[in-house]
Amino acid sequence: MRDPLAEPSDLIRSVSRALRVLESVGRAPRGLTVKQIARRCELTVATTYHLVRTLAYEGYVIRREDGTYIVGLEIADRYRELVSAFRGPPAVGEALRRAALDSGYSHYLGRFVGGRIAVTASAEGARSPFIDDMSPGFDEGGHATALGKALLATLTPDQRARYLRDYGMRAFTPATLTTPEALEADLAAGERRGMQLEMGQWRQGLACASVLVIADRDIERRLVLACALPAAEMLTSARVVRAKLTAAARNVAEALSAGESATA
């Protein structure tokens, strides 16, 4: 959500409008006409027409035979670049895939991106439920996922309180923790356990565990590793999950360090 108070004095209106057009088209998988886009973006039809023509020329939207516009393939290219940048060196992705193959559980890397908690890489495991929205770029539910909790635990109490005020504590399930006090107690328990944990707080029947991979003074360099599995398996395998997750975190840290050294 844009903060109107944070609008830069040198904002380029045409760029801002083009991005609004792109966002509107992206939210409409069936496509939108120029008039529909103009109405949703609160722009004149003439302005919208010029913006859409430009976006179509650059490949960011596609005009279909019925006159509607959908997102173009250039969006997919930018997303692949984002995923690659988030993941880091190829060895990190390989370490993530090995962890998923060895355990059978889907694994995720997460970090702060622009001050928000985000999934930055993932590898699917055969024994984990498929979670379509836990893909690179997902930045919701920091208080409800183990990945988010592991990152929140690295903040000071004041920083955590500010984060929760800014992004809220939405109830994803009846088990979601929705008060700062409950979350503080949960994070403290995770610190004692050596692993942040959630059971059915983000998705019913699903459990997630997470450990710290890299601790850094720079908030955006902190990295955590999480895995997701059926809640019933977590009840009987928590110690095994922690051991494997900790070992996988070491492998990811080593891969990241080696990759950075190679490019230095």
N, C-alpha and C positions, 0 to 999 in steps of 0.2 A: 504494500500500500504506500502510495506516495505521500510524503509529508509536505503540505503546501508551505509551511514555514521554512522548509529547507530548500526551497526553489532557488537555484543559482541566479545571480543578477544577469549573467551572460547566457541564459538559456536560449538555445536556438529553437524557435517555435516550430519551424518546419520539420526538424528532426523529431521533436517531441510528438508532433501530430502524426508523423509517419509511424512511429512506434505504437501509438494508440490504435492506428488503423490495423497494424500487424497483430496486435493483441486481440482486437475484436474479431478479426478473421480467424485467428487461432482458436478462439473459443466457440466457433461455429463450424463443426465438422461437415455440415451439409452445404456450407458456402453462404456467402452474402452478396447481394447486389450492391452497387455503388450507393444507391439511395439508402439501403439498410445500414451500410457502414457509416454513411454521413450522419444518420439519425443517432446511431449508437455512440458515435464519437463527438456529437454535437458540433459538426462542421458543415460548411456549405457543400452542396453537391459538386460545385465547380472545383473547390479546393480538394475534395476527396477524390475526384476523378484524376487530378494531376498527381496526387500522392500514390494512388493505386497504379497508375500507368508507370510511374517510376519504380515502384516495388516489383511490378511484373517484369519490367525490363531487367532488373537486377536479379530476378529469379526467386524473390522472397514470397511472392504470391503467384498463383496461376489462375488465368481466366478460363472457365469451362464454357462449353458450347451453349449452355443455357444462360450465360451472362453473369453467373455468380463467380465469386473468387474464393479460393482456398489457399492454404499455406503452400509455399513452393519448396522444392528440394534443397534450396540453399539453407533452409532452416535446419534440415537434417545434417548438412555438412558442418554448420556452426555447432550443433549439439555434439557431434563426434569430436570436434576440436575441444569443446568444453570438457567432455568425459576424459579425453587424453590428458589435458592439463591438470584436471583434478586428481587423476590416478597417480601421475608421476611416472617414473621410469618403468619400462616394460617388466622388469623383474618384480616390481610391486604387484602388478596384476597377476603374474605367474604365482607369486606367494599366496595371493588371495585365492586363486583357483585351486592350488594344492590343498589349502585348508578346507575348502568346500568339498573337494573330492575325498579327502582323508576322513572327514567327520560325517559327510552326508548332509551337513547343514549349510544353508545359505549364509555367506559372510558379507559384511559391509564395512567400509571405511567411512569415517565421518570427521568433520572438522568445522571450525567457525569460518564462514565465508561472508565477508561484509558484515560481520557481527552476528550473523544468524547461524544456527546449527544446521548443517546440511550433510546429506549422504554424498560422498565424492567418488565412490567406486563400489562395485558389487560383484559377487560370483554366486551363481545359483547352486544349491545343493539338492540332491534327489530326495532327501528325507524331510526337507522343510516345505511347509505350505507355500505355494506361489503367492508372492505379494507384489502386485503390479505397480504400486505407487512407491515402493522403497527402491527407487532407481536414482542414479546420480542426478543431483539437483533437488531432490526432495528435501524440504526445509520446514516441515510442520511437526508438531507434537514433541518438541524437545523434552518436555516434562513427562511424557508418557512412554518414551522409548528408552531402552537401556543405553543405546548409542548417545542419545541426548543427555541422559543422566550422567554418563561418564564425562562428558564435556562440561556440563553444568557444575560438576563436582570440582573442576579445576578453577572455578571462579571464586572470588571472595564472596562472603554473604551479601555485601552491598551490590556487587556486580550481578549476583544471581537474582536479587530482588528487583533490580532494574530490568533485567532480561524478562522476568516473568510479568512485570508491569507492562512492558512494551508488547509482548507477544501473547500474553494471556495463558490460561490453563484450561483449555477446552476439554470437556469430558468426552473422550472417544468411546468409552465403555463404562458400565457401572463401577468398574474397578479403578478407573483413572483417578489419580491423586489430583485434587483440584484446589488445594490450599498450600501456600508456601510452607506452613508448619509441617504438614504431612510429608511434603517433599524433602524438607530438611532432615527429618527423621529417617526417611528412606535412603537418602544419600549417605548419611552417617552409617547406616547398617551396611550399605554397599562398600564403604571404605573399610569397615571391619572385616567384611567377607573377602575383600580383595577382588571384587567383581560387582559391577552394578547390574541390577536384575529387574526385570518387570515380568509379571505373570498376568496376561489378559488385560493389561491396562491400555494397550493401544488397539489390539484386536482380540476378541474373545477366542479362547482356545489356543492362543499363540503366546510363546514366551520368548524373551530375548535377553541375552547376557552381553556385557561389554567390559573391556579392559582398556587401559591407557597404553598407547604405543609410544608416543613421544610427548614429553612434558617440556614446554618451552616458555620463556618469559613472554614471547610474542604470542598473543592469544590465537592468531591465525595460523601458527605453525604447530599447534597442538593437534594430535591425531589419536583417534580411538578406533578400535576394532570391535565389531559386534557380530554375533551370530543369532539366527532365529531358528526355533524348533517348536514342535508341538508342546504345549504346556505340560501334558502328561509325562513326556520324556524328561522335562526339566526337573520334575518332582523326584525322579529316581536317579538322575544322572548329573546333578549340579556339580559335584566335585570333578567328575570326568570332563565336563564342559569347561570348567575353569582351567584345568590343566592344559587341555588342548588349545583353548583360546589364548592362554598366556604364551604357550610355545609358538603359536601362529603369529602373535603380536611381535615376538622377538624376530621371527623370520621376516616379517614386513619391515621392521625397523632396520634390519641388516640390509635388506634389498634397497630400501630408500637411501640409506647411507652410502652404499656402493654406487648407486646410480648418480647421486649428487657428486661423489668424488670423481666419477668418470667424466662428468661434464664441467668440472671446475677448471 
